[in-house]
Amino acid sequence: MSIIFSQGSGLNDSIYGKSQAPIKAIVENGVESFQEQSMVDKIFYMDTTTNYAEKYTSETSLGDFKDVGENGAYPKTSMQEGYGTTIEPTTWKSSFEVTAEMIEDAKMGKIKSRASIFATSYNRTREKFAAGLLAGGIGTTMAFGDGKTYSTKSADGVALFSAAHPSITGETANQSNIFKNAFSTTIMDEIQARMQQFKDDNGNLLNVAPDTIVIPNNGALKRAVLAAIGSDLDPASTNNAINFQCGLWNVLVWNYLPATLAGTPYFMMLDSKFNQDYMCMPWVDRVKLAVRSEIASNTDANVWYGRARFGAGFNNWRSIAIGGAGLTGTEIS
């Protein structure tokens, strides 16, 4: 995501003039290089808006085609709007300053360091916010920053990860995407199968096909996951049985996720295509990072301000599931 830069008049002619371009380049490069490693766009559905807020929803499926015989009339079928959620981007700000003394004493190392820290702070905030929302999906709210709370409900009004996702039509029994089980090959197979059985509000199969495993940076869990999917032979079999999970998965290790939930390791399984097609977990950028530079009249420092507007939330829960021994959810026996 590009950055919008502006600076106050007279800066080019001031003692700070020659420092503007290097600081701008450091901030720009820092944001771009961090975003290459970011997990936000690999897990969320990325969207932009020019509106105050965006509403996301789904529609129930259309009825099946019918055999009407020769010259038969077209049957009338209909669909209705499913649950919806509204995401309102909020305003995020930060700043740093370059003092007159730094410029006078040619402390370019300090100046570059402050610019780098500023860029890192912006990226880290987005990453922490996104990871906090996702992990907070085992409940209905997430506290972030100075104690502000953000909704982690899906559009159906229950937590993103819930054992009782309702149907708006009542034609589908409550469904679960939270499982009280630690990671193992058997549990992975079973959760994959259950996700493939997710239904829409009218009881129709959705062909969910999870292709991504998301885990925190936990050494033992990483080894277990990679052992389960990394060999074309079943690691638990002495008869060299074929491991059908090999080659099916993309593994994302997200350092910003909490190491444990409810005191135990956990893992998530995501259908990345379904997530994009159905806008399941939207991240909404309203205003790009806007950076401006000016001289503070009371200190003579060159102050750099950064402002952005973004928000995120959850629409359709069906793209993702979570498992962990400490979670409160459906237990696979």
Number of C-alpha atoms within 10 A of each C-alpha: 10 10 17 14 14 14 16 10 11 12 17 14 9 11 13 20 12 13 18 15 10 14 20 20 14 20 21 19 14 20 23 17 13 14 17 9 11 16 18 18 16 12 23 22 22 16 15 15 13 9 9 10 14 18 11 20 17 19 15 19 19 13 13 9 9 9 9 10 7 6 6 9 8 10 12 7 10 9 11 13 12 19 20 17 19 15 20 19 23 16 12 16 13 13 15 17 18 23 18 16 11 15 18 10 8 11 13 15 9 13 20 19 12 18 24 19 14 23 20 16 16 21 18 17 14 17 21 18 21 23 21 20 26 23 22 23 25 23 17 19 18 20 14 14 9 6 8 9 12 18 20 26 26 25 23 20 16 19 22 34 30 26 18 16 22 19 20 16 14 11 13 16 14 14 20 21 25 25 24 18 24 19 19 14 18 12 16 22 12 14 22 19 14 15 24 17 16 20 19 21 23 19 16 17 13 15 12 23 20 25 17 20 20 20 24 22 18 16 8 9 18 17 11 14 18 13 16 22 22 18 15 15 18 20 17 13 10 8 9 11 12 13 18 13 17 16 12 13 16 15 16 17 16 19 15 17 22 18 15 17 17 12 11 12 23 27 22 23 25 24 21 21 16 20 23 16 10 18 21 25 25 26 23 23 21 22 19 16 22 16 20 17 21 19 22 13 8 6 10 13 19 23 17 23 20 21 17 19 17 21 21 26 29 28 29 26 23 27 25 26 24 27 27 23 18 17 22 17 21 17 14 13 7
